[in-house]
Amino acid sequence: MKCSVKIILSALMIFISYIGHGQNDFFFNHYMFNPSYYNPAWVGTEDQAFAAAHHRSQWAGYNATLDPGGAPTTQLISLVVPVKTTFSGFGMSVSNDKTGPLSVIQARISISAKKEFGFGDISFGLMPSLNANSINTNYLRFVDQDDIVIRTLIEQGGGAQIKPNLHAGLYFQSKKDYFIGVSVENILQPTFDFSSLARNQTPLNYLLMGGTSFGLMRDLVLNPTIMVRSDLNTYTYDISTVAVYQERMWAGLAFRRAESLSVLLGYSFLEDNKLKAGYSFDYVIKDKDAKQPTSHEVFIRYDLPDLVFGGRKAVKTPRFTF
């Protein structure tokens, strides 16, 4: 019996470690429209504020054997505001990620400072956060449900745990229409111990993001980007190319290593393209037997040009701008 318990607990800890690691790796195909979640230094790079929302349904239609919640889902709401003082940008976001029995809610605040040079701008950002992790032990099944060790695990687990965290990043925007950013996540490496038998330390994650922009022909601009993520043991990357026509509509393709191919579509509405709406469709090309073949994502962004912290705000009249 002791050997059986050890095997079960080892498998459980590996599973929790896997899904705990996964919560740091959730991703969106539309990351190039709002990189603020991945790199706090980016929040100081735009001249206007905006609010954005993402929703992703991973492996749509997937039904787990034990989890009635079905496929993984992720939501993100964020606000980015330029700052005209010592700092250059401020941001805040709330995300909700559900993967099997594990639910993770994160609240992040970003602040950045920018230095201008003749060759481009360099920004540095910090992003303190709070992570609230909870696990639903009703979704776990054991060989010996009445074993005292297992019952202790079930009784101790399940409650939400809130831990502080910290992320940081650097971002370079060239005068020649290309950018590159590096960031590190989970600097404090918070540990979530759902019981004395299963402890999960959040690992450090490193991200590299870069891209450029160039015109193909009149009214058509091509924006290729890449994002690489790694914990120094494993890595993955996204390569995307989005074509924008008349600054109003876009279409693109993306490839995620060992996962999927994606199509991105979007359109901008209202005056000055204030409202942007995008959709992406993923088709799984790796490990199809363990997943449903498609994923879906919706992205909405609304620009807030009059929202600026510090400095003088432009006031327009029928005759003057001052």
Legacy VTK file of the C-alpha trace (Angstrom):
# vtk DataFile Version 3.0
C-alpha trace
ASCII
DATASET POLYDATA
POINTS 322 float
0.000 0.000 0.000
2.809 2.412 0.841
4.372 1.863 -2.566
0.992 2.548 -4.218
0.577 5.777 -2.249
4.047 6.960 -3.213
3.353 6.312 -6.882
0.020 8.137 -6.729
1.477 11.115 -4.865
4.426 11.328 -7.229
2.093 11.318 -10.217
-0.081 13.962 -8.587
2.856 16.246 -7.849
4.123 15.864 -11.410
0.646 16.700 -12.711
0.279 19.749 -10.474
3.787 20.863 -11.401
2.919 20.499 -15.096
-0.321 22.475 -14.937
1.290 24.972 -12.570
3.999 25.534 -15.146
1.357 25.793 -17.829
-0.342 28.675 -16.061
2.751 30.796 -16.652
2.744 29.972 -20.332
-0.750 30.923 -21.434
-0.610 32.823 -24.684
-2.653 34.838 -27.145
-2.244 35.009 -30.904
-2.902 38.763 -30.782
0.057 39.451 -28.475
1.495 41.952 -31.001
-1.508 44.256 -30.472
-1.017 44.336 -26.703
2.355 43.036 -25.407
1.866 44.759 -22.030
1.108 41.467 -20.244
4.403 39.946 -21.379
6.701 42.976 -21.033
5.976 45.886 -18.643
8.478 48.125 -20.477
6.138 48.209 -23.476
3.470 50.267 -21.662
5.439 53.470 -22.267
5.787 53.112 -26.027
2.394 54.283 -27.347
1.188 57.888 -27.366
-2.397 57.066 -26.425
-4.184 55.008 -23.817
-6.302 51.986 -24.581
-8.325 49.237 -22.958
-8.137 45.702 -24.343
-9.792 42.341 -23.753
-8.756 38.845 -24.880
-10.621 35.570 -24.663
-9.150 32.239 -25.728
-10.809 28.820 -25.876
-8.064 26.226 -26.198
-8.879 22.907 -27.916
-12.559 23.797 -28.229
-14.882 20.899 -27.470
-12.321 18.940 -25.462
-13.882 16.923 -22.633
-11.598 15.589 -19.938
-12.379 12.281 -18.280
-12.691 13.771 -14.800
-13.041 17.515 -15.358
-16.562 18.671 -16.324
-15.107 22.125 -17.001
-13.789 20.905 -20.336
-11.053 22.587 -22.347
-8.637 25.245 -20.999
-9.881 28.836 -21.238
-8.155 32.167 -20.622
-9.374 35.755 -20.294
-7.355 38.956 -19.999
-8.496 42.555 -19.453
-5.912 45.341 -19.523
-5.560 49.124 -19.462
-2.471 50.964 -20.726
-1.988 54.707 -20.176
0.889 57.001 -21.262
2.464 59.130 -18.529
4.020 62.543 -19.183
6.167 62.775 -16.050
9.285 60.999 -14.803
7.681 57.770 -15.919
6.498 57.032 -19.430
3.679 54.535 -18.962
1.297 52.847 -16.558
-0.660 49.647 -17.035
-2.864 47.247 -15.172
-4.340 43.872 -16.058
-6.414 41.038 -14.649
-6.236 37.537 -16.106
-8.160 34.348 -15.435
-6.720 31.027 -16.590
-8.329 27.628 -16.057
-6.417 24.445 -16.866
-8.032 21.262 -15.628
-8.469 21.401 -11.829
-6.186 24.437 -11.504
-7.533 28.006 -11.657
-5.202 31.004 -11.641
-6.222 34.646 -11.304
-3.509 37.289 -11.660
-3.657 41.034 -11.039
-0.701 42.972 -12.437
0.369 46.627 -12.333
3.027 47.904 -14.750
5.123 51.055 -14.689
7.848 52.025 -17.128
10.456 54.719 -17.745
11.752 55.653 -21.186
14.987 57.247 -22.366
15.165 58.731 -25.849
18.298 58.472 -27.982
19.098 59.455 -31.543
18.904 55.843 -32.699
15.726 54.960 -30.789
14.024 54.701 -27.406
14.915 52.343 -24.558
12.339 51.567 -21.867
12.586 49.707 -18.569
9.531 48.382 -16.754
8.549 46.640 -13.534
5.341 44.711 -12.955
4.413 43.642 -9.399
1.492 41.235 -9.237
-0.682 39.054 -7.046
-1.358 35.424 -7.999
-4.426 33.632 -6.630
-4.170 29.884 -7.295
-6.792 27.308 -6.400
-7.222 23.618 -7.173
-10.470 21.657 -7.261
-9.692 18.362 -5.553
-13.053 16.965 -6.699
-11.440 16.513 -10.113
-8.710 14.239 -8.709
-9.144 10.453 -8.514
-7.045 7.962 -6.525
-6.662 4.213 -6.382
-7.400 4.150 -2.645
-9.757 7.043 -1.910
-9.943 6.128 1.820
-6.202 6.142 2.434
-5.439 8.535 5.320
-2.591 10.225 3.452
-4.776 10.865 0.409
-7.689 12.118 2.504
-5.335 14.571 4.227
-4.243 15.807 0.829
-7.868 16.344 -0.236
-8.767 18.101 3.020
-5.764 20.425 2.891
-6.080 21.242 -0.804
-8.652 23.228 -2.741
-8.528 26.619 -1.066
-7.261 29.668 -2.937
-3.749 30.834 -2.078
-2.605 34.390 -2.831
1.091 35.121 -3.300
3.000 38.223 -4.514
5.141 38.101 -7.611
7.318 40.385 -9.730
8.154 40.705 -13.427
10.543 43.031 -15.282
11.439 43.938 -18.844
13.511 45.989 -21.297
12.200 47.304 -24.612
13.974 48.980 -27.534
12.096 50.833 -30.278
14.293 51.776 -33.231
13.842 54.844 -35.407
13.910 52.403 -38.338
10.610 50.662 -37.575
11.787 47.615 -35.671
11.611 46.694 -31.994
12.989 44.114 -29.601
12.068 43.376 -26.010
13.256 41.001 -23.297
11.500 40.228 -20.043
11.637 37.861 -17.091
8.575 36.547 -15.270
8.136 35.167 -11.748
11.210 36.763 -10.203
9.926 35.978 -6.692
9.127 32.361 -7.704
6.117 32.001 -5.373
5.403 28.526 -4.041
1.847 27.205 -3.808
1.616 24.338 -1.331
-1.848 22.867 -1.723
-0.796 20.372 0.923
2.350 19.369 2.778
2.716 16.614 0.165
2.435 18.677 -3.012
4.384 21.920 -3.332
4.685 23.783 -6.600
7.215 26.589 -7.054
6.469 28.893 -9.969
9.530 28.815 -12.244
11.330 31.740 -13.800
10.283 32.345 -17.398
12.173 34.369 -19.984
10.641 36.031 -23.035
12.159 37.543 -26.151
9.942 39.503 -28.525
10.852 41.295 -31.738
9.326 42.597 -34.914
9.422 45.107 -37.709
7.144 46.902 -40.157
7.536 47.706 -43.835
5.334 48.691 -46.731
4.700 46.230 -49.538
2.690 48.549 -51.753
0.360 51.480 -51.412
-1.881 51.146 -48.341
-0.484 47.693 -47.481
1.929 47.203 -44.562
3.479 43.931 -43.411
4.194 43.362 -39.710
6.212 40.198 -38.935
6.793 39.410 -35.233
8.290 36.624 -33.125
7.974 35.739 -29.444
10.204 33.126 -27.753
9.426 31.778 -24.275
11.699 29.579 -22.153
12.365 28.428 -18.594
15.918 27.453 -19.686
14.855 23.805 -19.745
12.284 23.892 -22.514
11.257 26.544 -24.999
8.590 27.444 -27.513
8.069 30.251 -29.980
5.397 32.011 -32.019
6.130 33.394 -35.474
3.456 35.684 -36.929
3.009 37.859 -39.997
0.105 40.291 -40.203
-0.726 42.374 -43.290
-2.604 45.633 -42.609
-4.591 47.301 -45.392
-5.327 51.046 -45.193
-4.643 50.922 -41.445
-8.142 49.476 -41.034
-8.251 45.759 -41.758
-5.718 42.988 -41.233
-5.119 39.334 -41.960
-2.219 37.126 -40.980
-0.725 33.710 -40.364
1.043 32.342 -37.293
2.947 29.227 -36.317
3.439 27.991 -32.755
6.221 25.453 -32.225
4.996 21.926 -31.566
1.406 23.098 -31.373
-0.542 24.783 -34.164
-1.005 26.891 -37.258
-3.221 29.961 -36.960
-5.148 32.445 -39.079
-5.723 35.991 -37.775
-8.409 38.358 -39.054
-9.421 41.813 -37.856
-11.057 45.132 -38.601
-10.969 48.648 -37.122
-14.161 50.607 -36.563
-15.180 54.168 -35.677
-13.359 57.432 -36.318
-9.565 57.186 -36.227
-9.885 53.388 -35.947
-10.565 53.648 -32.228
-12.228 50.250 -31.958
-10.307 47.185 -33.123
-11.773 43.682 -33.188
-9.844 40.541 -34.071
-10.415 36.808 -34.314
-7.987 33.919 -34.697
-8.449 30.267 -35.532
-5.876 27.611 -34.582
-5.481 24.157 -36.056
-3.468 21.687 -33.977
-0.640 19.950 -35.835
1.108 18.199 -32.905
-0.173 15.481 -30.521
-3.643 15.528 -32.057
-4.783 12.396 -30.217
-4.618 14.181 -26.838
-6.385 17.376 -27.970
-9.273 18.727 -29.960
-8.010 20.079 -33.290
-9.155 23.698 -33.076
-8.795 26.721 -30.791
-10.489 30.099 -31.007
-9.561 33.566 -29.805
-11.314 36.950 -29.747
-9.540 40.281 -29.243
-11.058 43.756 -28.690
-9.205 47.028 -28.180
-10.629 50.523 -27.670
-8.324 53.550 -27.863
-8.668 56.345 -25.293
-6.728 59.296 -26.782
-7.871 61.769 -24.109
-6.616 59.683 -21.184
-3.094 60.838 -20.249
-1.403 61.033 -16.837
0.599 64.214 -16.256
1.685 66.903 -18.736
-0.578 69.190 -20.723
-3.494 67.686 -22.583
-4.472 69.014 -25.995
-7.822 70.870 -25.973
-9.443 71.297 -29.365
-11.832 74.079 -30.379
-13.375 74.843 -33.786
-10.583 77.395 -34.412
-7.594 76.502 -32.313
-5.615 73.584 -30.936
-3.557 74.308 -27.827
LINES 1 323
322 0 1 2 3 4 5 6 7 8 9 10 11 12 13 14 15 16 17 18 19 20 21 22 23 24 25 26 27 28 29 30 31 32 33 34 35 36 37 38 39 40 41 42 43 44 45 46 47 48 49 50 51 52 53 54 55 56 57 58 59 60 61 62 63 64 65 66 67 68 69 70 71 72 73 74 75 76 77 78 79 80 81 82 83 84 85 86 87 88 89 90 91 92 93 94 95 96 97 98 99 100 101 102 103 104 105 106 107 108 109 110 111 112 113 114 115 116 117 118 119 120 121 122 123 124 125 126 127 128 129 130 131 132 133 134 135 136 137 138 139 140 141 142 143 144 145 146 147 148 149 150 151 152 153 154 155 156 157 158 159 160 161 162 163 164 165 166 167 168 169 170 171 172 173 174 175 176 177 178 179 180 181 182 183 184 185 186 187 188 189 190 191 192 193 194 195 196 197 198 199 200 201 202 203 204 205 206 207 208 209 210 211 212 213 214 215 216 217 218 219 220 221 222 223 224 225 226 227 228 229 230 231 232 233 234 235 236 237 238 239 240 241 242 243 244 245 246 247 248 249 250 251 252 253 254 255 256 257 258 259 260 261 262 263 264 265 266 267 268 269 270 271 272 273 274 275 276 277 278 279 280 281 282 283 284 285 286 287 288 289 290 291 292 293 294 295 296 297 298 299 300 301 302 303 304 305 306 307 308 309 310 311 312 313 314 315 316 317 318 319 320 321
